[in-house]
Amino acid sequence: MRPTPHAGISRIANYVAGDATLPGFHQPALLSANESPLGPSPAAVVAAREACGKVHLYPDADTRALSEALARYHGLDPDWLMCGTGSESLIEVLCRSYAGPGDEVLMPQFSFPMFGIYANAAGATVVTAPAPNFTADVDALLGAVTERTKLVFLANPNNPTGTWVDKHAVARLVAGLPERVLLVLDSAYAEYLTDDAYDAGLHYVRAHPTRVVVLRTFSKLYALAGLRVGWMHAAPDLLTLLRRARLIFPVTSPSQAAAVAALADGAHVQRSIEHNQQWLPWLTAQLRELGLQVLPSGGNFVLVRFEGDGWKAADARLRAKGVLVRAIPALGGLRISVGLEDANRAVVEALSA
Protein backbone atom coordinates (compact mmCIF):
# COMPACT_ATOMS: atom_id res chain seq x y z
CA MET A 1 0.00 0.00 0.00
CA ARG A 2 1.07 3.58 -0.59
CA PRO A 3 -0.50 6.94 0.33
CA THR A 4 -3.29 7.84 -2.08
CA PRO A 5 -5.09 11.16 -2.68
CA HIS A 6 -8.85 11.43 -2.31
CA ALA A 7 -11.08 10.47 -5.24
CA GLY A 8 -11.63 14.03 -6.40
CA ILE A 9 -8.02 14.37 -7.49
CA SER A 10 -8.34 11.46 -9.91
CA ARG A 11 -11.28 13.23 -11.58
CA ILE A 12 -9.11 16.18 -12.58
CA ALA A 13 -7.68 16.22 -16.08
CA ASN A 14 -4.24 17.81 -16.21
CA TYR A 15 -4.57 21.45 -17.21
CA VAL A 16 -2.30 22.31 -20.12
CA ALA A 17 -1.58 25.99 -20.60
CA GLY A 18 -1.53 27.51 -24.07
CA ASP A 19 1.71 27.26 -26.01
CA ALA A 20 4.05 30.23 -25.79
CA THR A 21 6.79 29.00 -28.14
CA LEU A 22 6.69 27.79 -31.72
CA PRO A 23 9.62 26.02 -33.44
CA GLY A 24 10.91 28.05 -36.34
CA PHE A 25 9.58 31.36 -35.07
CA HIS A 26 11.58 33.61 -32.75
CA GLN A 27 8.55 35.72 -31.84
CA PRO A 28 5.30 34.01 -32.78
CA ALA A 29 2.05 35.90 -32.42
CA LEU A 30 0.74 34.79 -29.01
CA LEU A 31 -3.05 34.70 -29.27
CA SER A 32 -3.61 31.69 -27.03
CA ALA A 33 -4.12 33.08 -23.52
CA ASN A 34 -6.36 36.17 -23.80
CA GLU A 35 -3.48 38.44 -22.82
CA SER A 36 -3.64 42.17 -23.48
CA PRO A 37 -1.86 42.95 -26.77
CA LEU A 38 -0.90 46.45 -25.62
CA GLY A 39 0.91 45.15 -22.55
CA PRO A 40 0.91 46.76 -19.11
CA SER A 41 0.97 50.41 -18.20
CA PRO A 42 4.55 51.73 -18.26
CA ALA A 43 3.84 53.16 -14.81
CA ALA A 44 3.00 49.66 -13.55
CA VAL A 45 6.32 48.32 -14.84
CA VAL A 46 8.22 51.13 -13.09
CA ALA A 47 6.33 50.53 -9.84
CA ALA A 48 7.07 46.80 -9.93
CA ARG A 49 10.76 47.41 -10.56
CA GLU A 50 11.00 49.86 -7.69
CA ALA A 51 9.26 47.41 -5.36
CA CYS A 52 11.82 44.76 -6.28
CA GLY A 53 14.33 46.72 -4.22
CA LYS A 54 12.56 45.57 -1.07
CA VAL A 55 11.79 41.95 -1.89
CA HIS A 56 13.82 40.83 1.11
CA LEU A 57 10.79 41.98 3.14
CA TYR A 58 7.48 40.15 3.27
CA PRO A 59 4.65 41.86 1.39
CA ASP A 60 1.66 43.44 3.08
CA ALA A 61 -0.51 40.43 3.92
CA ASP A 62 -3.65 42.58 3.87
CA THR A 63 -2.77 44.27 0.53
CA ARG A 64 -4.09 47.45 2.14
CA ALA A 65 -2.80 49.98 -0.39
CA LEU A 66 -4.18 47.92 -3.27
CA SER A 67 -7.51 47.36 -1.55
CA GLU A 68 -7.84 51.08 -0.89
CA ALA A 69 -6.98 51.89 -4.50
CA LEU A 70 -9.59 49.39 -5.73
CA ALA A 71 -12.14 50.82 -3.30
CA ARG A 72 -11.60 54.35 -4.62
CA TYR A 73 -11.72 53.21 -8.23
CA HIS A 74 -14.93 51.17 -7.92
CA GLY A 75 -16.68 53.06 -5.13
CA LEU A 76 -16.38 50.21 -2.64
CA ASP A 77 -15.32 49.74 0.98
CA PRO A 78 -11.76 48.37 1.29
CA ASP A 79 -12.91 46.13 4.16
CA TRP A 80 -15.11 44.35 1.62
CA LEU A 81 -12.15 43.42 -0.60
CA MET A 82 -9.58 40.63 -0.57
CA CYS A 83 -6.76 40.16 -3.07
CA GLY A 84 -5.15 36.93 -4.17
CA THR A 85 -2.62 35.31 -6.48
CA GLY A 86 -4.82 35.83 -9.50
CA SER A 87 -8.53 35.13 -9.26
CA GLU A 88 -7.56 31.47 -9.60
CA SER A 89 -6.36 31.41 -5.98
CA LEU A 90 -9.66 32.93 -4.88
CA ILE A 91 -11.62 30.25 -6.74
CA GLU A 92 -9.51 27.63 -5.00
CA VAL A 93 -10.04 28.99 -1.48
CA LEU A 94 -13.79 29.35 -2.08
CA CYS A 95 -14.06 25.71 -3.14
CA ARG A 96 -11.88 24.49 -0.30
CA SER A 97 -13.79 26.53 2.28
CA TYR A 98 -17.36 25.91 1.15
CA ALA A 99 -17.42 22.51 -0.53
CA GLY A 100 -16.15 19.02 0.19
CA PRO A 101 -17.05 15.34 -0.14
CA GLY A 102 -20.79 14.91 -0.48
CA ASP A 103 -21.31 18.49 -1.68
CA GLU A 104 -22.06 19.70 -5.19
CA VAL A 105 -20.56 22.65 -7.05
CA LEU A 106 -22.77 23.83 -9.91
CA MET A 107 -21.77 25.68 -13.06
CA PRO A 108 -22.94 26.02 -16.67
CA GLN A 109 -21.64 23.65 -19.31
CA PHE A 110 -18.49 24.93 -21.07
CA SER A 111 -17.44 26.96 -18.01
CA PHE A 112 -13.98 28.23 -17.08
CA PRO A 113 -12.07 24.99 -16.34
CA MET A 114 -10.67 26.18 -13.01
CA PHE A 115 -14.12 26.00 -11.41
CA GLY A 116 -14.28 22.26 -11.93
CA ILE A 117 -10.62 21.66 -11.17
CA TYR A 118 -10.77 23.24 -7.73
CA ALA A 119 -14.19 21.82 -6.92
CA ASN A 120 -12.82 18.34 -7.58
CA ALA A 121 -9.66 19.14 -5.65
CA ALA A 122 -11.86 19.96 -2.66
CA GLY A 123 -13.52 16.56 -2.99
CA ALA A 124 -16.87 17.95 -4.14
CA THR A 125 -18.96 16.71 -7.06
CA VAL A 126 -19.07 18.94 -10.14
CA VAL A 127 -22.51 19.42 -11.69
CA THR A 128 -22.95 21.16 -15.05
CA ALA A 129 -26.20 22.66 -16.29
CA PRO A 130 -26.96 22.66 -20.03
CA ALA A 131 -25.84 25.78 -21.88
CA PRO A 132 -27.81 26.08 -25.13
CA ASN A 133 -25.94 27.93 -27.86
CA PHE A 134 -22.88 27.78 -25.58
CA THR A 135 -24.44 30.39 -23.28
CA ALA A 136 -25.33 29.99 -19.61
CA ASP A 137 -29.02 29.27 -19.03
CA VAL A 138 -30.35 30.59 -15.73
CA ASP A 139 -33.38 28.31 -15.73
CA ALA A 140 -31.15 25.29 -16.28
CA LEU A 141 -28.89 26.37 -13.42
CA LEU A 142 -31.79 26.89 -11.03
CA GLY A 143 -33.27 23.56 -12.07
CA ALA A 144 -30.01 21.78 -11.28
CA VAL A 145 -29.81 23.01 -7.68
CA THR A 146 -30.22 20.24 -5.09
CA GLU A 147 -29.95 19.95 -1.34
CA ARG A 148 -26.27 19.18 -1.83
CA THR A 149 -25.46 22.34 -3.82
CA LYS A 150 -23.03 24.57 -1.94
CA LEU A 151 -21.52 26.81 -4.64
CA VAL A 152 -22.70 28.11 -8.00
CA PHE A 153 -20.12 29.57 -10.37
CA LEU A 154 -21.01 31.87 -13.25
CA ALA A 155 -18.28 33.39 -15.42
CA ASN A 156 -19.83 36.35 -17.18
CA PRO A 157 -18.51 36.83 -19.85
CA ASN A 158 -17.49 33.21 -19.99
CA ASN A 159 -14.12 31.78 -20.92
CA PRO A 160 -13.63 29.90 -23.28
CA THR A 161 -16.85 30.70 -25.16
CA GLY A 162 -16.94 34.49 -24.77
CA THR A 163 -20.71 34.40 -24.39
CA TRP A 164 -22.51 36.31 -21.64
CA VAL A 165 -25.92 36.73 -20.04
CA ASP A 166 -27.62 40.07 -19.46
CA LYS A 167 -28.41 41.81 -16.18
CA HIS A 168 -31.96 40.48 -16.10
CA ALA A 169 -30.71 36.89 -16.22
CA VAL A 170 -28.19 37.57 -13.45
CA ALA A 171 -30.94 39.15 -11.33
CA ARG A 172 -33.12 36.06 -11.79
CA LEU A 173 -30.26 33.82 -10.78
CA VAL A 174 -29.55 35.81 -7.62
CA ALA A 175 -33.24 35.88 -6.69
CA GLY A 176 -33.84 32.21 -7.47
CA LEU A 177 -30.98 30.58 -5.59
CA PRO A 178 -31.62 29.33 -2.05
CA GLU A 179 -30.16 31.41 0.78
CA ARG A 180 -27.83 28.52 1.71
CA VAL A 181 -26.07 28.55 -1.70
CA LEU A 182 -23.10 30.84 -2.36
CA LEU A 183 -23.12 32.43 -5.82
CA VAL A 184 -19.71 33.31 -7.28
CA LEU A 185 -19.83 35.78 -10.17
CA ASP A 186 -16.53 35.70 -12.03
CA SER A 187 -16.32 38.97 -13.96
CA ALA A 188 -12.76 38.67 -15.25
CA TYR A 189 -13.61 40.32 -18.57
CA ALA A 190 -16.04 42.93 -17.23
CA GLU A 191 -13.95 45.91 -18.34
CA TYR A 192 -14.28 44.92 -21.99
CA LEU A 193 -18.07 44.74 -22.01
CA THR A 194 -19.68 48.18 -22.16
CA ASP A 195 -23.14 47.07 -23.27
CA ASP A 196 -25.86 48.63 -21.09
CA ALA A 197 -27.47 45.21 -20.77
CA TYR A 198 -24.42 43.85 -18.94
CA ASP A 199 -24.00 43.85 -15.17
CA ALA A 200 -20.72 42.81 -13.51
CA GLY A 201 -22.67 42.22 -10.30
CA LEU A 202 -20.70 44.21 -7.71
CA HIS A 203 -23.86 45.71 -6.21
CA TYR A 204 -25.26 42.28 -5.39
CA VAL A 205 -22.61 41.77 -2.72
CA ARG A 206 -24.00 44.53 -0.51
CA ALA A 207 -27.57 43.51 -1.25
CA HIS A 208 -26.92 39.84 -0.42
CA PRO A 209 -23.78 39.81 1.76
CA THR A 210 -24.13 36.22 2.93
CA ARG A 211 -24.53 34.58 -0.46
CA VAL A 212 -22.95 36.55 -3.34
CA VAL A 213 -19.28 37.25 -4.08
CA VAL A 214 -17.68 38.77 -7.18
CA LEU A 215 -14.25 37.99 -8.60
CA ARG A 216 -12.14 40.29 -10.77
CA THR A 217 -8.60 40.21 -12.13
CA PHE A 218 -5.66 42.33 -13.28
CA SER A 219 -4.58 39.65 -15.77
CA LYS A 220 -6.69 40.78 -18.73
CA LEU A 221 -7.32 44.47 -19.37
CA TYR A 222 -4.53 45.58 -17.03
CA ALA A 223 -2.05 43.13 -18.60
CA LEU A 224 -0.50 41.92 -15.34
CA ALA A 225 -1.01 38.22 -16.06
CA GLY A 226 2.61 37.45 -15.18
CA LEU A 227 2.30 39.10 -11.78
CA ARG A 228 -0.87 37.20 -10.74
CA VAL A 229 -3.23 39.67 -9.09
CA GLY A 230 -6.93 39.01 -8.54
CA TRP A 231 -9.48 40.40 -6.14
CA MET A 232 -12.76 39.50 -4.52
CA HIS A 233 -15.64 41.70 -3.40
CA ALA A 234 -17.41 40.01 -0.49
CA ALA A 235 -18.80 40.72 2.97
CA PRO A 236 -16.20 41.22 5.74
CA ASP A 237 -17.51 38.24 7.75
CA LEU A 238 -17.09 35.97 4.73
CA LEU A 239 -13.61 37.33 4.01
CA THR A 240 -12.59 36.75 7.64
CA LEU A 241 -13.43 33.08 7.20
CA LEU A 242 -11.61 32.78 3.89
CA ARG A 243 -8.46 34.39 5.25
CA ARG A 244 -8.11 31.43 7.62
CA ALA A 245 -7.61 29.12 4.64
CA ARG A 246 -5.79 31.29 2.10
CA LEU A 247 -2.09 31.97 1.67
CA ILE A 248 -0.77 34.25 4.41
CA PHE A 249 1.00 36.51 1.91
CA PRO A 250 -1.21 36.20 -1.16
CA VAL A 251 0.23 38.90 -3.45
CA THR A 252 3.91 39.83 -3.88
CA SER A 253 5.10 43.37 -3.23
CA PRO A 254 5.97 44.09 -6.88
CA SER A 255 2.56 42.77 -7.93
CA GLN A 256 0.75 44.98 -5.43
CA ALA A 257 2.71 48.04 -6.50
CA ALA A 258 2.11 47.36 -10.20
CA ALA A 259 -1.63 46.88 -9.69
CA VAL A 260 -1.97 50.18 -7.83
CA ALA A 261 -0.10 51.99 -10.61
CA ALA A 262 -2.13 50.23 -13.33
CA LEU A 263 -5.38 51.42 -11.78
CA ALA A 264 -4.10 55.00 -11.76
CA ASP A 265 -3.13 55.01 -15.46
CA GLY A 266 -6.54 55.80 -16.91
CA ALA A 267 -5.15 56.72 -20.30
CA HIS A 268 -3.56 53.30 -20.80
CA VAL A 269 -6.73 51.58 -19.63
CA GLN A 270 -8.76 53.54 -22.16
CA ARG A 271 -6.35 52.74 -25.00
CA SER A 272 -6.63 49.05 -24.18
CA ILE A 273 -10.43 49.19 -24.17
CA GLU A 274 -10.54 51.11 -27.45
CA HIS A 275 -8.14 48.66 -29.11
CA ASN A 276 -10.45 45.79 -28.21
CA GLN A 277 -13.53 47.74 -29.31
CA GLN A 278 -11.92 48.21 -32.72
CA TRP A 279 -10.46 44.78 -33.37
CA LEU A 280 -12.87 42.36 -31.67
CA PRO A 281 -15.77 43.22 -34.03
CA TRP A 282 -13.37 43.39 -36.98
CA LEU A 283 -11.99 39.93 -36.29
CA THR A 284 -15.49 38.54 -35.69
CA ALA A 285 -16.83 39.97 -38.95
CA GLN A 286 -13.85 38.89 -41.03
CA LEU A 287 -13.99 35.30 -39.79
CA ARG A 288 -17.75 35.10 -40.30
CA GLU A 289 -17.27 36.29 -43.89
CA LEU A 290 -15.14 33.18 -44.37
CA GLY A 291 -18.18 31.10 -43.44
CA LEU A 292 -16.91 30.21 -39.98
CA GLN A 293 -19.08 30.03 -36.87
CA VAL A 294 -17.85 32.69 -34.45
CA LEU A 295 -19.59 32.88 -31.10
CA PRO A 296 -20.55 36.37 -29.88
CA SER A 297 -17.96 37.51 -27.36
CA GLY A 298 -17.94 39.96 -24.50
CA GLY A 299 -14.23 39.48 -23.81
CA ASN A 300 -10.97 40.07 -25.66
CA PHE A 301 -11.15 36.86 -27.69
CA VAL A 302 -13.38 34.89 -30.02
CA LEU A 303 -14.24 31.21 -30.16
CA VAL A 304 -14.31 29.93 -33.73
CA ARG A 305 -15.98 26.58 -34.38
CA PHE A 306 -15.31 24.21 -37.30
CA GLU A 307 -17.03 21.23 -38.85
CA GLY A 308 -15.74 17.90 -37.52
CA ASP A 309 -12.00 17.99 -36.95
CA GLY A 310 -11.57 21.06 -39.11
CA TRP A 311 -10.11 22.93 -36.15
CA LYS A 312 -7.01 20.74 -36.37
CA ALA A 313 -6.23 21.82 -39.93
CA ALA A 314 -6.97 25.43 -39.04
CA ASP A 315 -4.66 25.28 -36.04
CA ALA A 316 -1.90 23.77 -38.18
CA ARG A 317 -2.35 26.49 -40.80
CA LEU A 318 -2.09 29.21 -38.17
CA ARG A 319 1.02 27.65 -36.67
CA ALA A 320 2.61 27.52 -40.10
CA LYS A 321 2.10 31.28 -40.27
CA GLY A 322 3.60 31.85 -36.82
CA VAL A 323 0.31 32.32 -34.96
CA LEU A 324 -0.45 30.46 -31.72
CA VAL A 325 -4.09 30.15 -30.65
CA ARG A 326 -5.82 27.88 -28.15
CA ALA A 327 -7.46 24.69 -29.33
CA ILE A 328 -10.68 23.78 -27.51
CA PRO A 329 -11.36 20.23 -28.74
CA ALA A 330 -14.49 19.80 -26.59
CA LEU A 331 -16.06 22.68 -28.50
CA GLY A 332 -14.62 21.75 -31.88
CA GLY A 333 -12.95 25.10 -32.15
CA LEU A 334 -10.14 27.53 -31.62
CA ARG A 335 -10.10 30.34 -29.09
CA ILE A 336 -8.33 33.30 -30.64
CA SER A 337 -7.27 36.30 -28.57
CA VAL A 338 -7.50 39.78 -30.05
CA GLY A 339 -3.95 40.82 -30.88
CA LEU A 340 -2.20 43.73 -32.49
CA GLU A 341 -3.24 44.65 -36.01
CA ASP A 342 -0.61 42.53 -37.79
CA ALA A 343 -1.52 39.44 -35.75
CA ASN A 344 -5.25 39.91 -36.32
CA ARG A 345 -4.74 40.24 -40.06
CA ALA A 346 -2.43 37.21 -40.05
CA VAL A 347 -5.23 35.13 -38.52
CA VAL A 348 -7.69 36.09 -41.22
CA GLU A 349 -5.14 35.58 -43.99
CA ALA A 350 -4.20 32.13 -42.70
CA LEU A 351 -7.78 30.94 -42.29
CA SER A 352 -8.78 32.36 -45.68
CA ALA A 353 -6.69 29.58 -47.19
C-alpha positions, 0 to 999 in steps of 0.5 A, a space after each residue: 500500500 502507498 498513500 493515495 489522494 482522495 477520489 476528487 483528485 483522480 477526476 481532474 484532467 491535467 490542465 495544459 496551458 496555451 503554447 508560448 513558443 513555436 519552433 521556427 519562429 523567434 517571436 510568434 504571435 501569441 493569441 492563445 491566452 487572452 493576454 492584453 496585446 498592448 501590454 501593461 501600463 509603463 507606470 505599472 512596470 516602473 512601480 514593480 521594478 522599484 518594489 523589487 528593491 525591497 523583496 527581502 521583506 514580506 509583502 503586506 498580507 492585507 494588501 491594504 494599499 491595493 484594496 484602498 486603490 480598488 475601493 476608490 476606483 470602484 466606489 467600494 469599501 476596502 474592508 469588503 475586498 480581498 486580493 489573491 494570487 490571481 482570481 484562480 487562488 480565490 476560486 480555490 479557497 472558495 471551493 476548499 472553504 465551502 465545498 467538500 465530499 458529499 457536496 455539489 458545485 454547480 456551473 454552466 456547461 463549457 465553463 472556465 475549467 478552473 471552477 471544476 478543477 478546484 471543486 474536484 480538488 476539494 472533494 466535491 462533485 461537479 454538476 454542469 447545467 446545459 448551456 444552449 448555444 454555448 451560453 449559460 441558461 439561468 433556468 437550467 442552473 436553477 433547475 439543477 440546484 439540489 440539497 447538496 449544492 453549496 456553490 454556483 459559479 457563473 463566469 460572465 462573460 465566460 471563458 472559453 466561449 466568450 458568451 454572456 448573459 444580461 443583467 436580467 438573467 443575473 438578477 433572476 439567478 440571484 433571486 432564485 438561488 436558495 439562501 444557503 447557496 453561495 453564488 460566485 460571479 466571475 467577472 474577469 472580462 467585465 472591463 471589456 463589455 460596455 453594453 448597457 445590458 451587462 452587469 458585472 454584479 458588484 452591487 449584489 454583494 452589498 444587497 446579499 452579503 451572505 450569499 454573493 461574491 464577485 471575482 475580478 482580475 488584473 490579468 486581462 485588461 490591465 495586462 498583469 497576467 505574469 504578476 498574478 493579481 486578482 481580487 474579490 468583493 465580499 462581505 467582511 464576515 465571509 472574508 474573515 473566514 476565507 483568510 483562515 484558509 488562504 495563503 498568508 501573503 497572497 500577493 507579492 510586493 511588486 505585484 501589489 505596486 504594479 496593480 496600484 499603478 495600473 489602476 491609476 493610469 486611466 489613459 492606458 486603460 482607455 487605450 486598451 479598451 478602445 483597441 479591443 472595441 476596434 479589433 474584436 468586431 473586426 476579427 469577428 466579422 472577417 472570420 464570419 465572412 469566411 463562413 466560420 461560426 464565431 460565437 458572440 464575445 464579451 471578452 478580448 477573444 473569439 471562439 471559432 468553431 469548425 465542422 468535424 475535426 476542421 479545427 485541427 487543420 486550421 490550427 496547423 495552418 495558423 502555426 505555419 504562419 507563426 500564430 499560436 491560438 488555443 485549441 478547444 477540442 471539446 467545442 470543436 474550435 479555436 479560441 483566438 485572442 484579439 492581438 495587435 493589427 498585424 496578428 489579427 490580419 495574419 489570422 484572417 489571412 491564414 484561415 482564408 486559405 
